[in-house]
Amino acid sequence: MRNLLPAAALLPLIALGARALAAEASAVPPPGPGLDLINQRCAFCHNTAQIFSQHKSAPAWAATVSQMANRGAEVSPEEEKVIVDYLAKNYGAPDQPATSAPSQK
């Protein structure tokens, strides 16, 4: 039978992980025009911590932003691109390099 760590030994590890997640969620997002647009257009319906806690590839961010525009978010195609570029650069998927979203025509 394997010797497993007692549950009490895991509590500090769980607390450390929770602190790391809280720190990420409360971290100040980098400034930029994308952040300004997110605060103006997206924060109307979403808590910014909800947005910034996600990490997606540029195409996934583009799909999310497009979906929000289709649901009524008031963003122009140019603003969508600025938002997607900002999110992909600063909140991209950790296993994929952040790249600019494909241009929409």
KALIN-V413462 format. One record per pair of residues at least 24 apart in sequence whose C-alpha atoms are under 10 Angstrom apart, sorted by the first residue. I is the first residue (numbers start at 1). J is the second residue. D is the distance in whole Angstrom. If there is no record, write none. Layout:
[[I,J,D] [I,J,D]]
This chain:
[[21,53,9] [22,49,10] [22,53,10] [24,49,9] [24,52,9] [24,53,7] [25,49,6] [25,50,8] [25,51,9] [25,52,7] [25,53,6] [25,54,10] [26,52,9] [26,53,9] [27,52,9] [27,53,10] [28,52,10] [29,90,8] [29,91,9] [30,86,9] [30,90,8] [31,86,9] [32,82,10] [32,83,10] [32,86,8] [33,79,9] [33,82,7] [33,83,8] [33,86,8] [34,79,8] [34,80,9] [34,81,9] [34,82,5] [34,83,5] [34,84,8] [34,85,7] [34,86,5] [34,87,8] [35,82,9] [35,83,7] [35,86,7] [35,87,9] [36,82,10] [36,83,9] [37,75,9] [37,79,7] [37,80,9] [37,82,8] [37,83,7] [37,86,10] [38,75,10] [38,79,10] [38,80,10] [38,82,10] [38,83,7] [38,84,10] [38,86,9] [38,87,9] [40,74,10] [40,75,10] [41,69,10] [41,73,7] [41,74,7] [41,75,7] [41,79,9] [41,83,10] [42,68,9] [42,69,10] [42,73,7] [42,74,9] [42,75,9] [42,83,10] [44,73,9] [45,73,9] [51,87,9] [51,91,9] [52,87,8] [52,90,9] [52,91,7] [52,92,10] [53,91,8] [54,87,9] [54,91,7] [54,92,8] [54,93,8] [55,87,8] [55,88,8] [55,90,9] [55,91,5] [55,92,5] [55,93,5] [55,94,7] [55,95,10] [55,96,10] [56,87,8] [56,88,7] [56,89,10] [56,90,10] [56,91,7] [56,92,5] [56,93,4] [56,94,8] [56,95,9] [56,96,9] [56,98,9] [57,84,10] [57,87,9] [57,88,6] [57,89,9] [57,91,8] [57,92,5] [57,93,5] [57,94,9] [57,95,9] [57,96,7] [57,97,8] [57,98,7] [57,99,8] [57,100,10] [57,101,9] [58,84,7] [58,85,7] [58,86,9] [58,87,8] [58,88,5] [58,89,8] [58,91,9] [58,92,7] [58,93,8] [58,96,9] [58,97,9] [58,98,7] [58,99,6] [58,100,6] [58,101,5] [58,102,8] [59,84,9] [59,88,9] [59,92,10] [59,98,10] [59,99,9] [59,100,9] [59,101,6] [59,102,7] [60,84,9] [60,88,9] [60,92,9] [60,93,9] [60,101,9] [61,85,9] [61,86,10] [61,87,7] [61,88,7] [61,91,9] [61,92,8] [61,93,10] [61,101,8] [62,87,9] [62,88,9] [62,100,10] [62,101,6] [62,102,8] [62,103,10] [62,104,10] [63,101,10] [77,103,9] [77,104,7] [77,105,9] [78,103,9] [78,104,9] [80,104,9]]
